[in-house]
Amino acid sequence: MTTIQKKANNPIAHLSKEQIAELGRELDAIRQEIVDSRGADDAAYIRKVIKTQRYLEMGSRGVLLFSIFPPAWVLGTVGLSVSKILENMEIGHNILHGQWDWMRDPKIHSSTWEWDNVTPSDAWKHSHNEVHHTYTNIVGKDNDLGYGIMRVDEDQKWYPMYIAQPAWNFINACFFQYGIAAYDLELGKNLSRPKEKRPADFDDQVKKVLVKIRKHMTRDYVIHPVLSIPTGSFVPTIAANLVANWARNMWSHSVIMCGHFPEGVETFEREMLDEDETRGDWYIRQMLGSANISGSKLMHIMTGNLSHQIEHHLFPDLPSNRYAEAAVKVKAVFDKYELNYLERPLVPQIYSAWHKVVRLSFPNGWLETTTVKNLPKQVGVLAKMVTGGRKTRRALQRQLDDQARRRAVKVEKAEVVEAA
Amino acid sequence: MTSTMDRPGRLRDRAIRLVEAATTPLLPADYLDLFAPLRSGAELRGRIVGVEPETADAATILIKPGADWAGHQPGQYTRIGIDVDGVRQWRAYSLTHGPRNDGLISITVKAVPDGVVSHHLVHHCPVGSIVHLEQAAGEFVLPDPNGGKFLMVTAGSGVTPVIGMLRNLFPVADSGAVHLERSKGFDIVVVHVAPSEPDSIFLRDLKALDAAGLIQLVARYDDVHGVLDVNALGELVPDLHARTTLACGPAGLLDALTEHHERAGVPLVIEQFRTSRVEPGEGGTLHFAKSEKELVVDGATPILDAAEEAGMLMRSGCRMGLCMGCLIPMTEGTVRDLRNGELTTAIPGESGTVKVQTCIKAAAGPCHFDH
């Protein structure tokens, strides 16, 4: 992948300004139709999900009081994991998007909701709702492109440290909620700055995260385990909470990777914003910058309907339970304007995202030009690029680019011959 | 148990903190609400236990209030929050019964044209559902519960709080109105004003009380008697000066009454129910500091409507400038009262923060709110 403006086959080149404006109006109409028909059924839906999650959490924690018995441990751990996933995805993420603000219920409102995640709601609403959803997939603007720790686009410069990014990504998945908190704080960037250059509220924000971490840890690893002491279930309960938190982290990381990382998702250059992006342009950026997961209704609920990532990015504040219905109409718009609606089942989508993470951990062109035959030589090149200075890197990169270009020409020729 | 008795407060606080630590980021109440939404200590709520149709478009809604309901006096109102089409709506309704033996409270609602909440309550109100409540409020009560001579002037829906008072004094059983010992000291004249003689449950109530000799009813219909001239009130009620007047109705009537009674030196208690709107002003920007939102609005839209339209969480109540349920602090700016055009201004360092009723105020220039 490379930013859309640099592509030989730009997938939006065939659209005129007027068509893009028309596309914008059509999507606005889809949105308005759902806004106008929001009602008691939708309200009942989110209340039911919240109620289910609360009963599930209470029930699971109740069962875990007896987690010294293996079946109780398994049941409680699965229940708690599901409950934590529901709480983060279908409930927390979507309420914090303001999807349910129209109900005017102060208990289910983006301005009052606090979720079970160590990043405080306010910090997350800024980095996610404002930055990511506005500048979706603009290289250099949207930090969600690799969370500032990974390279997920050819146009991002390669550094030796990226060679370890598959490992990074896995570690990040295991501790995802902490990764997100660090990301919202821009921890790396801010810690490397002198104190006076950090944002004025930086210390405050860090304190808030630490308070949440303390509360979270106290609840999961002290209070509930202590409550299970009478049955001798102290340690099993700690283990259950660890596993549930880990499962929730892995799951949300996977789902989120599927949203913007899979092969085929487009990225954009900053210039797109400079020339007064229209509503239609913005919509197109969301359409081509997101990917969906196909699957059952249960899967959609467990992903917080982020399986409908495309619809979510077009209409981030529509109630999540309506994305499925919007998807049918959105897909028709894709077809009409001959755009690629990127959708795969969960496993291929996760594979695709991971494939990209691995591919881009290498310098551009390295993986493409590597065969079994030239492997030792290629490994040598890579080793030099990792250990060598900037100059060496630049020279070797040129060499790789050349090779890749020659290879591409050869493949093209072969295709022509085959076609003939 | 003696030790807990010594320091019950501190131990209780500690226990609460411990339970909170187990439920974070939610509160213990969020879980308790699943089982006992009406318990003591919960947010004040009520369960609708009955809907009794009064006429084709009016019904009395019986509500079992939560354990912390503090009671009320006849003539007071309560704010009720109810979900209609999934949206929480708050309205203020007069309580139409005095305190009842069964502990229930009731409101009587007439479905008004375009009335989102009133239509829902009268026609689609699901028995068993939970509504949100606020404690009863309002100064419109009988000045002396032991008796006295009163004139009650009502117009339009202004009759509801009066009905609350009268029902409390003179309950009606199957056998007819009940003559209570405690109500003997009351001498009440009701002047009821309406555009025409409508099919009104309250009018029938008033007529029944009149027939039973408990009150004196003077009904005035604009189409029969002409518009009521307040200055001629003395002709309808000869001993006007001997009575305390309680009046509830539209602004025009109440303004005229206030002027007349001041001149005549007659005591008056009023409650305003209808808003008459003046020509809108210029509009402006609304800046909400806590929500970090900025809205551009015209001078005809109440701040409350504009903010709700933008998805903001606002307090609201009667939506007619009566119940003060929608007050928010304005730190700077000018707003116009949509009822009388009056301007209210907050100047930092001078006037300080001013509380603004968002349901009847519109922007008259840029406004800053601490909300």
Chai-1 contact restraints between the chains, C-beta under 6 A:
chainA,res_idxA,chainB,res_idxB,connection_type,confidence,min_distance_angstrom,max_distance_angstrom,comment,restraint_id
A,G39,B,D85,contact,1.0,0.0,6.0,A-B,restraint_1
A,G39,B,G86,contact,1.0,0.0,6.0,A-B,restraint_2
A,A40,B,D85,contact,1.0,0.0,6.0,A-B,restraint_3
A,A40,B,G86,contact,1.0,0.0,6.0,A-B,restraint_4
A,D42,B,G86,contact,1.0,0.0,6.0,A-B,restraint_5
A,A43,B,G86,contact,1.0,0.0,6.0,A-B,restraint_6
A,G98,B,G311,contact,1.0,0.0,6.0,A-B,restraint_7
A,D101,B,G311,contact,1.0,0.0,6.0,A-B,restraint_8
A,M103,B,G86,contact,1.0,0.0,6.0,A-B,restraint_9
A,M103,B,V87,contact,1.0,0.0,6.0,A-B,restraint_10
A,R104,B,V87,contact,1.0,0.0,6.0,A-B,restraint_11
A,R104,B,R88,contact,1.0,0.0,6.0,A-B,restraint_12
A,D105,B,R88,contact,1.0,0.0,6.0,A-B,restraint_13
A,P106,B,L313,contact,1.0,0.0,6.0,A-B,restraint_14
A,H109,B,L313,contact,1.0,0.0,6.0,A-B,restraint_15
A,S111,B,L313,contact,1.0,0.0,6.0,A-B,restraint_16
A,E114,B,P25,contact,1.0,0.0,6.0,A-B,restraint_17
A,D116,B,P25,contact,1.0,0.0,6.0,A-B,restraint_18
A,K215,B,T24,contact,1.0,0.0,6.0,A-B,restraint_19
A,T218,B,A21,contact,1.0,0.0,6.0,A-B,restraint_20
A,R219,B,T24,contact,1.0,0.0,6.0,A-B,restraint_21
A,I223,B,A21,contact,1.0,0.0,6.0,A-B,restraint_22
A,I223,B,A22,contact,1.0,0.0,6.0,A-B,restraint_23
